């Protein structure tokens, strides 16, 4: 089988595409023929040695796939060869085949094709957990989404609207923000052309946002903590800006607010039953047409480096997906 391999830490250009042996299946594992693999910001980190988990080399990046089961381990009873599935693999997905634990897979809903399925779990799983379990977002509250044109950001915009919130989408590009409008945003703020703090306060009658979803960090966080409402919740989701901000804790005191960490990967491992309930609801929302991943581009396996560079250069709106050509 063919796979995209990281043999040394470096930029996307350091990746290679090679023929490798088909992986063997353990007793509680399944082998999946990969049709599509979502491309995510952590993929750009793991190949540079900057992610919190580092697999042994050589490895393939790619943490979420959709495909069909080719082989099941001797102790796997809940799945069969030929089943259409989604898998959260952590890494290994940039390949024609991947082996993973049966506990890491879910049936691919009938409402989704493989490309959609590969673009769904990480963004919607993260954003649903953030807004429901971590923020307890309520109908009628104001939700500010930073980085609203990215994968998790667009998912948060859609889910916020489904939950009955007023959604302010913030980003640094008017054309990308227009996509957030198409996905339900009530208001748009370009924080490269206007001051985020002042504009959000203006839009909220001086009160600020009740919940702030921050996958950006950096300067956006510095502004966001200054436009949060009393009893507000600022969700720390990621640091796409590249700078991990420092919090002046006096602001948390003065605002009476919470700064809440969102680590979806750890949540999945610690609370699998709650995560399963989340996805039952998410799959229902998709089948009803209330949420839909925005996939701005698909790339063949040989163009994995281009896909990762496009993400690093902020050319991707919503999600990018690699496809293997498997029919």
C-alpha positions as CSV (number, residue, x, y, z in Angstrom):
1,X,0.0,0.0,0.0
2,X,1.0,3.6,-0.4
3,X,1.5,6.0,2.5
4,X,2.6,9.5,3.2
5,X,5.6,9.1,5.7
6,X,7.3,11.4,8.1
7,X,10.9,10.1,8.5
8,X,12.3,13.3,10.1
9,X,10.7,16.3,11.7
10,X,10.3,19.3,9.4
11,X,8.0,21.2,7.1
12,X,5.4,19.4,4.8
13,X,8.0,19.3,2.0
14,X,10.0,16.8,4.1
15,X,7.2,14.2,3.8
16,X,7.6,11.3,1.3
17,X,5.1,9.0,-0.4
18,X,6.3,5.4,-0.5
19,X,5.0,1.8,-0.8
20,X,5.0,0.1,2.5
21,X,3.8,-3.3,3.8
22,X,0.1,-3.6,4.7
23,X,-0.3,-3.4,8.5
24,X,-1.1,-6.4,10.5
25,X,-4.3,-6.6,12.6
26,X,-4.3,-7.4,16.3
27,X,-7.1,-9.2,18.1
28,X,-9.0,-6.0,19.1
29,X,-8.2,-4.1,15.9
30,X,-9.6,-3.6,12.4
31,X,-8.0,-2.8,9.1
32,X,-9.7,0.0,7.2
33,X,-9.3,0.7,3.5
34,X,-9.1,4.5,3.6
35,X,-11.3,6.4,1.1
36,X,-10.7,9.9,2.6
37,X,-8.7,11.5,5.5
38,X,-9.4,14.9,7.0
39,X,-6.5,17.4,7.2
40,X,-6.3,19.2,10.5
41,X,-4.0,21.7,12.2
42,X,-2.5,19.1,14.5
43,X,-1.2,17.3,11.4
44,X,1.0,20.3,10.7
45,X,2.4,20.2,14.3
46,X,3.0,16.4,14.6
47,X,5.3,16.4,11.6
48,X,7.4,19.1,13.2
49,X,7.6,17.5,16.6
50,X,5.5,20.2,18.1
51,X,2.4,18.1,19.1
52,X,1.7,16.7,22.6
53,X,1.8,13.1,21.2
54,X,4.7,11.9,19.1
55,X,4.6,8.5,17.4
56,X,7.7,6.5,16.6
57,X,9.2,7.2,13.1
58,X,8.4,6.6,10.4
59,X,4.8,7.5,10.7
60,X,2.0,8.9,8.7
61,X,0.1,12.0,9.8
62,X,-3.7,12.0,9.6
63,X,-6.0,11.6,12.6
64,X,-9.5,11.1,11.1
65,X,-10.5,8.9,8.3
66,X,-13.5,7.4,6.6
67,X,-13.4,4.1,4.7
68,X,-14.5,0.5,4.8
69,X,-13.4,-2.4,6.9
70,X,-11.0,-4.8,5.2
71,X,-10.3,-7.1,8.1
72,X,-11.3,-7.6,11.7
73,X,-9.4,-9.0,14.6
74,X,-10.3,-12.3,16.3
75,X,-11.9,-10.5,19.3
76,X,-13.9,-7.9,17.3
77,X,-17.6,-8.8,17.2
78,X,-19.3,-5.4,16.7
79,X,-18.0,-4.8,13.1
80,X,-17.8,-6.8,9.9
81,X,-15.7,-6.7,6.7
82,X,-17.3,-4.2,4.4
83,X,-18.8,-1.9,7.1
84,X,-18.5,1.8,6.3
85,X,-16.9,3.5,9.2
86,X,-15.3,6.7,10.6
87,X,-12.1,6.3,12.7
88,X,-10.2,8.7,15.0
89,X,-6.7,7.3,14.7
90,X,-4.6,10.0,16.1
91,X,-2.2,9.5,13.2
92,X,-1.7,7.1,10.3
93,X,-4.5,8.2,8.2
94,X,-2.5,9.6,5.2
95,X,-2.3,6.1,3.8
96,X,-4.3,3.7,1.7
97,X,-4.9,1.4,4.7
98,X,-4.8,1.9,8.4
99,X,-5.1,-0.4,11.4
100,X,-6.7,0.9,14.6
101,X,-8.5,-0.2,17.7
102,X,-12.1,-1.1,17.2
103,X,-12.9,1.2,20.1
104,X,-11.8,4.2,17.9
105,X,-14.3,3.7,15.1
106,X,-18.0,4.6,14.6
107,X,-20.4,3.5,11.8
108,X,-20.4,6.1,9.0
109,X,-24.0,7.4,8.8
110,X,-26.0,6.8,5.7
111,X,-26.4,10.6,5.3
112,X,-22.6,11.0,4.7
113,X,-20.3,10.1,1.9
114,X,-16.7,9.2,2.7
115,X,-15.3,12.7,2.1
116,X,-17.9,14.3,4.4
117,X,-17.3,11.5,7.0
118,X,-13.6,12.2,7.1
119,X,-14.2,15.9,7.7
120,X,-16.7,15.6,10.5
121,X,-15.6,14.0,13.8
122,X,-12.7,16.2,15.0
123,X,-14.3,19.6,14.2
124,X,-17.8,18.8,15.3
125,X,-16.8,16.6,18.2
126,X,-14.5,19.3,19.6
127,X,-17.1,22.1,19.1
128,X,-20.0,20.2,20.5
129,X,-18.1,19.2,23.6
130,X,-16.9,22.7,24.0
131,X,-20.3,24.4,23.8
132,X,-22.3,21.7,25.7
133,X,-20.1,20.2,28.4
134,X,-17.6,23.0,28.9
135,X,-19.6,26.2,28.3
136,X,-23.2,25.1,28.9
137,X,-24.2,27.5,26.2
138,X,-27.9,28.5,26.6
139,X,-30.4,29.7,24.1
140,X,-30.5,33.5,23.9
141,X,-26.8,33.9,24.9
142,X,-24.2,35.6,22.7
143,X,-21.5,33.3,21.3
144,X,-18.3,34.9,19.9
145,X,-16.3,32.5,17.7
146,X,-12.7,33.4,17.0
147,X,-11.2,31.9,13.8
148,X,-14.7,31.4,12.6
149,X,-13.7,30.4,9.0
150,X,-11.6,27.4,10.2
151,X,-12.9,23.9,10.6
152,X,-13.7,24.0,14.3
153,X,-14.8,27.6,14.1
154,X,-17.4,26.9,11.4
155,X,-18.6,23.9,13.3
156,X,-19.0,26.2,16.4
157,X,-20.9,28.8,14.4
158,X,-23.3,26.1,13.1
159,X,-23.8,24.5,16.5
160,X,-24.2,27.8,18.3
161,X,-27.1,28.6,16.0
162,X,-28.7,25.2,16.5
163,X,-28.5,25.8,20.2
164,X,-30.3,29.1,19.9
165,X,-27.4,31.5,20.5
166,X,-26.7,34.8,18.8
167,X,-23.4,34.1,17.0
168,X,-20.7,36.7,16.3
169,X,-18.1,35.3,13.9
170,X,-14.7,36.8,14.0
171,X,-11.7,36.4,11.7
172,X,-9.1,38.2,9.6
173,X,-10.5,38.0,6.1
174,X,-13.8,39.3,4.8
175,X,-14.2,36.6,2.1
176,X,-13.7,33.8,4.6
177,X,-16.1,35.4,7.0
178,X,-18.7,35.4,4.3
179,X,-18.7,31.6,4.6
180,X,-19.4,31.9,8.3
181,X,-22.4,34.0,7.4
182,X,-23.6,31.3,5.0
183,X,-23.3,28.8,8.0
184,X,-25.5,30.9,10.3
185,X,-23.4,33.7,11.8
186,X,-25.5,36.7,12.8
187,X,-22.7,39.2,12.9
188,X,-19.2,39.4,11.4
189,X,-16.1,41.1,12.9
190,X,-12.8,41.4,10.9
191,X,-10.2,41.8,13.7
192,X,-7.6,42.9,11.1
193,X,-9.6,46.0,10.2
194,X,-11.5,46.8,13.4
195,X,-10.8,46.4,17.1
196,X,-12.4,43.2,18.3
197,X,-13.0,44.3,21.9
198,X,-14.7,47.5,20.8
199,X,-16.8,46.0,18.1
200,X,-18.1,43.1,20.2
201,X,-19.0,45.5,23.0
202,X,-20.9,47.7,20.5
203,X,-22.8,44.6,19.2
204,X,-23.7,43.5,22.7
205,X,-24.8,46.9,24.1
206,X,-21.6,47.1,26.2
207,X,-22.1,43.8,27.9
208,X,-19.7,41.6,25.9
209,X,-20.1,38.0,24.8
210,X,-21.5,35.3,27.1
211,X,-19.3,32.5,25.6
212,X,-16.1,33.0,23.6
213,X,-14.8,30.1,21.5
214,X,-11.1,30.6,21.0
215,X,-9.1,28.4,18.7
216,X,-6.7,31.2,17.8
217,X,-4.9,32.5,20.9
218,X,-2.4,35.3,20.5
219,X,-3.7,38.8,20.0
220,X,-7.3,37.6,19.5
221,X,-7.3,36.1,23.1
222,X,-5.9,39.3,24.5
223,X,-8.8,41.3,23.0
224,X,-11.4,38.6,23.7
225,X,-10.9,38.4,27.5
226,X,-11.6,42.2,27.5
227,X,-15.0,41.8,25.8
228,X,-16.5,39.0,27.8
229,X,-19.8,39.4,29.8
230,X,-20.2,39.0,33.5
231,X,-20.3,35.2,34.2
232,X,-18.9,34.6,30.8
233,X,-17.0,31.5,29.7
234,X,-13.9,31.8,27.5
235,X,-13.1,28.4,25.9
236,X,-9.4,27.7,25.2
237,X,-9.5,25.4,22.2
238,X,-6.2,26.0,20.4
239,X,-3.5,28.4,19.3
240,X,-3.7,28.6,15.5
241,X,-2.0,32.1,15.7
242,X,1.2,30.4,16.9
243,X,1.3,32.3,20.2
244,X,0.1,30.9,23.5
245,X,-1.2,33.9,25.3
246,X,-0.8,34.8,29.0
247,X,-3.8,35.6,31.1
248,X,-3.8,38.7,33.4
249,X,-5.8,36.9,36.1
250,X,-7.1,40.2,37.4
251,X,-9.3,40.3,34.4
252,X,-10.9,37.0,35.3
253,X,-11.6,38.5,38.7
254,X,-13.0,41.8,37.4
255,X,-15.2,40.1,34.8
256,X,-16.4,37.4,37.1
257,X,-15.7,35.0,34.2
258,X,-14.3,31.5,33.7
259,X,-11.4,30.5,31.4
260,X,-12.2,26.9,30.5
261,X,-9.8,24.4,28.8
262,X,-11.2,22.2,26.0
263,X,-9.2,19.1,25.3
264,X,-11.5,16.9,23.3
265,X,-9.0,14.1,22.8
266,X,-8.7,13.5,26.5
267,X,-12.4,13.9,27.0
268,X,-13.0,11.1,24.5
269,X,-10.7,8.8,26.4
270,X,-12.1,9.7,29.9
271,X,-15.8,10.0,29.0
272,X,-16.5,7.7,26.1
273,X,-20.2,7.2,26.9
274,X,-20.8,11.0,26.9
275,X,-18.8,11.3,23.7
276,X,-21.0,8.6,22.1
277,X,-24.1,10.5,23.1
278,X,-22.7,13.7,21.6
279,X,-22.1,11.9,18.3
280,X,-25.6,10.4,18.3
281,X,-26.9,14.0,18.5
282,X,-24.4,15.3,15.9
283,X,-25.3,12.6,13.4
284,X,-29.0,13.4,13.8
285,X,-28.4,17.1,13.2
286,X,-26.5,16.2,10.0
287,X,-29.2,13.9,8.8
288,X,-31.7,16.7,9.4
289,X,-29.6,19.1,7.3
290,X,-28.9,21.4,10.3
291,X,-25.1,21.1,10.1
292,X,-22.8,20.5,7.2
293,X,-19.0,20.5,6.9
294,X,-17.7,23.1,4.5
295,X,-15.0,21.3,2.5
296,X,-13.0,23.9,0.5
297,X,-10.6,21.5,-1.2
298,X,-9.8,17.8,-1.7
299,X,-6.3,16.6,-2.6
300,X,-4.9,13.2,-3.8
301,X,-2.6,11.4,-1.5
302,X,0.5,12.5,-3.5
303,X,-0.4,16.2,-2.7
304,X,-0.4,15.8,1.0
305,X,2.4,18.4,1.4
306,X,0.4,20.9,-0.6
307,X,-2.7,20.3,1.6
308,X,-0.7,20.9,4.8
309,X,1.0,24.0,3.3
310,X,-2.3,25.4,2.3
311,X,-3.5,25.0,5.9
312,X,-0.4,26.6,7.3
313,X,-0.8,29.5,4.8
314,X,-4.4,29.9,5.9
315,X,-5.8,29.1,2.4
316,X,-8.2,26.5,3.8
317,X,-11.8,27.6,4.7
318,X,-13.5,25.0,6.8
319,X,-11.9,21.6,6.0
320,X,-9.4,20.1,3.5
321,X,-9.5,16.4,2.8
322,X,-7.1,13.9,1.2
323,X,-8.5,11.2,-1.0
324,X,-6.9,7.8,-1.9
325,X,-8.7,7.1,-5.1
326,X,-10.3,4.0,-3.7
327,X,-13.6,3.4,-5.4
